[in-house]
């Protein structure tokens, strides 16, 4: 790691979550940022009058990096970015650490871990939990898989993006826990959506029903933070996480279960439901739109 001066960080993936995470990092570290979308790069430059980071036009421009952070759609794209940088002299320092903060498949993570290990480069899988607002406020929960000594080396970097750093164990464990966490959330959202549809058919007071859920054993993240805030009559159904992203995460969990030779019934049901939903939903649909999909299905 850099001795004296500011640590140099490479950050790849400037989407809704990645951009504020990178901007928070740039307040404490020297950041070289990149996104594969040229229009996104132009928009970021135009929006920043006095930026504290550099937005690169190519990964070939990334040099002398202490820590490489990736916030990308999946583990295969992560490998497509990381491995060429490892081959190019001068891109990463010899003791560099790669941190994959994407919602990658743990199977891809383990494969990348093996390839980087052959080059003497440490890898941490560090997916996040939280909304875009939490990314802006530096209050994300960050799960971290990998060697504890490596985690301690990069802890100040992670703390610049999140308020809860949760070591999860061996490499790949964080990505495994993240995808299973998202499955549990999806199952809760699906259950409360169906319950709301039935409750409406019974002409129940949905506000009162929400109170009952949150004071009783039916309480979950969806009942506490999505129903009254976004889903009841006149709601905006904008919970801050994409329907297609949830479908992708459920796909990771489903594939992982199949690789392990197990077949959880509820996981399979959630996977199939979200796959069905994204066939007709627009690309930017929020995950809460699953309620409308279920309503159309159940009322058809």
N, C-alpha and C positions, 0 to 999 in steps of 0.2 A: 504494500500500500504506500501511497505517497507520504513521504516524511516532510512535514512542513508544507505550507500552502494549502490550497483547497483540493480535496479529492476530486478526481475527474470521473464523471459518470456519463455513460452512454444510455440513452433512453429511447426505445423503439416502440411505437404504438401510441399515437396521439388522438385517440378517440375520446368519447365523452368522459370516461374514467381516467384514461392515461394522461390527457392534457393537464388537468388540475394537479394530478400527482406529480407530474414532471415540473410544473411551475412551482409547486411547494419545495421540491428538491433544489431548484435553482436558487432559492433564497439562501441556501447554506453551502452548496457545492457548485463546481463548474460543470455544466451540463451541455452535452452535445445530443440533440434530439433529432429523431427521424420518423417519418411516417411514409408508407408506400403510396399514399394518395397525394398527388401533386397539388390538387385543389385545396386539400386540407392544409398543406404546408403554406401555400400562398395566403390563405385566410388567417392562419395563425400569425404570420408576419405582419399582415395588414392590421390586425387587432392589437398588436403590441407596439406601443410607441418607444418604450425604453425597456426592452426585454433583458433579463439577466441570464439568458441562455442563447444557444446558437441552434437554429433549425437548419439541418443539412439537406442538400438536394440528393445525396447518394450515400449509401453506407460505406462506399469507398473513401469518403471524407472523414470517417470516424477514426480518431487516432489517440494512442497513449491512454487507453481507458483503464481505470482501476476497477470499476464495477459496471457491468452491463446489465441493464434491466429491460425486461420485455413485457409488454402488456398487449398481447395479440389475440386473434380469434381462436387459435388452436395450437397444439404442440407441434404439428408438422410445419406450420409457418414459422414457429420459433426456431426449429432446426434449420430451416432454409436461411434464416437470418444469422444465426449464431455460428454455424459451422464454417461458412466462408470467411467470417471475421477472424476465426481461430487460425485459419490458414494464411491470412494476409499478415505479413510482418509489419509490426508497428501499430496494429489496430488495438490489440489488448496487451496489457502488461503481463509479465510472466506469472505474477501471483494474482491475476485478476479473478474476480468472482462473478459468475453469471447468476442472476436472480430472475427466475421465470414467474412473473406475477399474473400470467394469463390463467384462464380456466382450462388448463391443458388436461389431456388424458394422462393418468399416472403411468400408463403403458408407454406413451411417448416420452414421458419424463425419465423413466428408467433407461430407455434406449439412449436418450441424450446424455444422461449421467455416465453411462459406459463410454460413450465416445469422447466426452470431455475429460474423463478420468485418464484416458490414454494420453492426453495432451497435458496432464497436470493441472487442469483448470477445475476449480470447485464449482459445484452447482447447488443452489438452493431452490426448492419450489416454494413459492410464497404467494398463493392466491389471496385475494381480498374478499371481505364481506362488508357490504355497505352501499349506500346510494351515491349518486354523483355529488350530492350536497356534503356527504361525509368525506368524499375525496377532496372537495374544496376546503373543508374545515380541518383536514388532517386528523380525522377521527375514525378512520377505517380500522376494522379488525383484520389483522394480517396473520394467517397461519403459515408456519415455516417448517419445512421438512429438510433435513440434512444435518451435517455435523455441527454440534453445538459450538465448537471453537470458531467455525466459519460464521455462524450466526452472530456471535459476539463481535466479530470483526466488523460486521456490516450493520449492527444494531442501530447506530446513529442515523444511518441512511433510512432504515425502515421506520424509525421514530419520526422522521420528517414527513412521513405520509400517513401514519396511523397511530392511534392511541392505545391499541391493544396488540401486543406481539405475542403470539401463542405458538411455542415450539410444539411440534406434533410428533417428532420422532425421526425415523429414517427417511432418506430421500424418497420422494413419491408419496409419503404419507399425507402431506398437506393437500396435494391435488386430489388424493382419494377422499379425504374428509370434506373438502370443498364440494365435490360433486355429489357426495351422499347428503351433505347438508342441504344442497339445493333441491335434491329429490324430496327430502322431508318437507321443505317449504312448499314445494309444488303440490305435494299430497294434501297439505293443510289448506292451501288455496283452493284446490279442486273440491275438497270437502265443504268448505264454507260457501263456495259458489253454488254448489248443488243444494245446500241447506237453505240458502237465501231464495233460490228458485221455488223450492217447496213451500217455504214460509210465505212467500208472496202469493202463491196459489191458495194458501189458507187464509189470506187477507190478514196476516199478522202485522203488527207494528214492527217494521224492520229496525227502527232505532232502538226500540225496547229489546228486540231479539238480540241485537248487537251487545247491549248492556248485559243481557243474560249470559251470552257466550263469554264475555270478558270477565264476568264474575264467577264463572263456573268452569267445569273441566273441559269444555270445548275451546277454551282460550288458546290461541297460537299467534304467531307473528301476523298472519293475514287478518285475523279478527281484530287485533290491537292496532295495526298501522295501515290497513288497506280499506276495510269495509266502510266505516263512517267517513274516513278522510277522502276516499276516491270512488267507492263503488255504489253507494246508495243513490236514490233518485237525484238526477242532475249531476252526478259525479263525473269527474274528468277521466277516470280510468287511466290515469298516468302515474303508475307506481314507481317509475324510474328504472325499469329493467325490461329489456325487450322480450317479446313472446318467442322470437326465433332463437334468442340466446338461451332462454330456458329450455327450449326444445333441444338445443345442442347439448346443454349440460345433462339433461335427462338421457340423451343418447350416449353420453360418456358413461353414465352410471349403468345403463342397460348393457352396453358393450362389455364393461368391466365385469358385471355379474355373469354374463355369458362365458367370458374367458375363464372365470372361476368355476364354471360348471354349476351355477345355482340359478334359480328362476323365481325371484320374488314376484308374487302375483300383483301386488299393488304397484310396484315399480313398473311392471309391464303395462299395466292399465294406464298409468300416468304417461309413460312413453308414447303409447299408441294415441292417447287423447291429444297430446301436444303435437304429434306428427300430423294428425288429422286437422288440427286447428291451423297450422301454418300453411296448409295447402291453399286456403282461401284468404288468409289474412294478409294485409299489406306488409311490406318489408319492415316498416317502422312501428308496427303494432306493439303495444305494451303487453307485458305478461298478464295484466289484469283482464285483457280481452278474452281470456279463457272463459270468463263468466258468460260473455255473450255467445261464445261458441257452444258452451254447454246448454245455455238457454235455448238456442236454436235447435240443438240436437234433441233435447228432452221434450220440446214443444212441437216437434215436427210430426 
